């Protein structure tokens, strides 16, 4: 099985969106796991009753460019935080449902570090919280950052 990190090191997967809570998760990962290979994952496409940003991307004239611009801003923020810790991070991008993608990717990591919640109250009422799904279904330990 492919492992994206060196044996003997704890390698966290940190799924992020464009929220302040996700920035906290990146900071926590860098503080709690110094000198490890941290992978920051951004999944393009948010589950919501009205399809959220996934729908707005689908309506763009150039879907790929719109997605790249969104991803670029999110990952640039993660790199900026890592720079504050004088640390390099690995970034990864996927398309799909954030919880499913995170759970599928988690099996090659030692832990997942995820922010506690995202979205509007309506999103949280109609679509189960991504962190809750990951916490319940992850094949590896999960740390939820508040």
C-alpha positions as CSV (number, residue, x, y, z in Angstrom):
1,X,0.0,0.0,0.0
2,X,1.3,3.5,-0.9
3,X,2.0,5.6,2.2
4,X,2.7,9.3,1.5
5,X,5.1,9.7,4.4
6,X,8.2,8.2,6.0
7,X,7.7,5.1,8.3
8,X,7.9,5.9,12.0
9,X,6.4,9.4,11.6
10,X,2.9,10.4,12.3
11,X,1.4,11.7,9.1
12,X,-1.7,13.8,9.5
13,X,-4.3,14.5,6.8
14,X,-5.9,17.9,7.2
15,X,-9.0,18.5,5.1
16,X,-9.7,22.2,4.6
17,X,-12.2,24.6,3.1
18,X,-12.0,28.3,3.0
19,X,-13.1,28.8,6.6
20,X,-11.4,30.3,9.7
21,X,-12.0,27.0,11.4
22,X,-10.0,25.1,8.8
23,X,-7.2,27.5,9.3
24,X,-7.3,26.6,13.0
25,X,-7.0,22.9,12.0
26,X,-3.9,23.6,9.9
27,X,-2.3,25.6,12.8
28,X,-3.1,22.8,15.3
29,X,-1.6,20.1,12.9
30,X,1.6,22.1,12.6
31,X,1.8,22.7,16.4
32,X,0.9,19.1,17.4
33,X,2.9,17.3,14.7
34,X,6.1,19.2,14.2
35,X,8.7,17.7,11.9
36,X,6.1,15.4,10.2
37,X,4.8,15.3,6.7
38,X,1.4,17.1,6.9
39,X,-0.9,16.8,3.9
40,X,-3.6,19.5,3.4
41,X,-6.5,18.3,1.3
42,X,-9.1,20.5,-0.3
43,X,-12.2,18.9,-1.8
44,X,-13.9,21.0,-4.5
45,X,-17.7,20.6,-4.1
46,X,-19.6,21.2,-0.9
47,X,-22.6,19.1,0.1
48,X,-25.6,21.4,0.8
49,X,-29.3,21.3,0.0
50,X,-28.8,23.7,-2.9
51,X,-25.4,22.3,-3.9
52,X,-23.5,25.3,-2.5
53,X,-20.2,26.2,-4.2
54,X,-20.3,23.0,-6.3
55,X,-23.4,24.5,-8.1
56,X,-21.8,27.9,-8.5
57,X,-18.7,26.3,-10.0
58,X,-20.9,24.2,-12.4
59,X,-22.5,27.5,-13.7
60,X,-19.2,29.1,-14.5
61,X,-18.3,29.4,-18.2
62,X,-14.9,27.8,-17.5
63,X,-15.4,25.3,-14.6
64,X,-11.8,24.3,-14.5
65,X,-10.5,27.8,-14.2
66,X,-13.1,28.8,-11.5
67,X,-12.2,25.6,-9.5
68,X,-8.5,26.3,-9.8
69,X,-9.0,29.9,-8.6
70,X,-11.0,28.7,-5.6
71,X,-8.5,26.0,-4.8
72,X,-5.5,28.3,-5.3
73,X,-6.8,30.7,-2.6
74,X,-7.5,28.0,-0.1
75,X,-4.2,26.2,-0.5
76,X,-2.3,29.5,-0.6
77,X,-3.7,30.3,2.9
78,X,-2.5,26.9,4.1
79,X,0.9,27.5,2.8
80,X,1.0,30.9,4.4
81,X,0.2,29.3,7.8
82,X,2.9,26.7,7.2
83,X,5.4,29.5,6.4
84,X,4.7,31.0,9.8
85,X,5.9,27.7,11.3
86,X,8.8,27.6,8.9
87,X,7.4,24.2,7.7
88,X,6.7,22.7,4.3
89,X,3.3,21.0,3.7
90,X,2.0,18.8,1.0
91,X,-1.3,19.8,-0.7
92,X,-3.8,17.7,-2.5
93,X,-7.0,18.5,-4.3
94,X,-10.0,16.3,-5.1
95,X,-13.5,16.7,-6.5
96,X,-16.5,15.2,-4.7
97,X,-18.2,15.0,-1.4
98,X,-15.8,16.2,1.3
99,X,-16.6,13.6,3.9
100,X,-16.4,10.7,1.4
101,X,-13.2,11.8,-0.2
102,X,-11.6,12.5,3.3
103,X,-12.6,9.0,4.6
104,X,-11.3,7.3,1.4
105,X,-8.0,9.2,1.6
106,X,-7.6,8.7,5.3
107,X,-6.5,5.1,5.2
108,X,-3.0,6.0,4.0
109,X,-2.5,8.4,6.9
110,X,-2.0,7.9,10.6
111,X,-4.6,10.5,11.7
112,X,-7.0,13.1,10.4
113,X,-7.2,16.6,11.8
114,X,-10.4,18.4,10.8
115,X,-12.2,21.6,11.9
116,X,-15.4,21.2,13.9
117,X,-18.0,22.6,11.5
118,X,-18.7,24.5,8.4
119,X,-21.6,26.1,6.7
120,X,-24.8,27.8,7.6
121,X,-27.3,26.6,10.1
122,X,-29.5,25.4,7.3
123,X,-26.5,23.4,5.8
124,X,-25.9,21.8,9.2
125,X,-29.6,20.9,9.7
126,X,-30.1,19.4,6.2
127,X,-26.7,17.9,5.5
128,X,-24.9,16.1,8.3
129,X,-21.7,17.8,9.4
130,X,-18.6,16.7,7.5
131,X,-16.6,16.5,10.6
132,X,-19.2,14.2,12.2
133,X,-19.1,11.8,9.2
134,X,-15.4,11.7,9.1
135,X,-15.2,11.2,12.9
136,X,-17.6,8.3,12.8
137,X,-16.3,6.6,9.6
138,X,-12.6,7.3,9.4
139,X,-10.3,4.2,9.4
140,X,-7.8,6.2,11.5
141,X,-8.0,8.3,14.6
142,X,-9.6,11.8,14.1
143,X,-8.9,15.0,16.0
144,X,-11.6,17.6,15.7
145,X,-10.4,21.2,16.2
146,X,-12.9,23.7,17.6
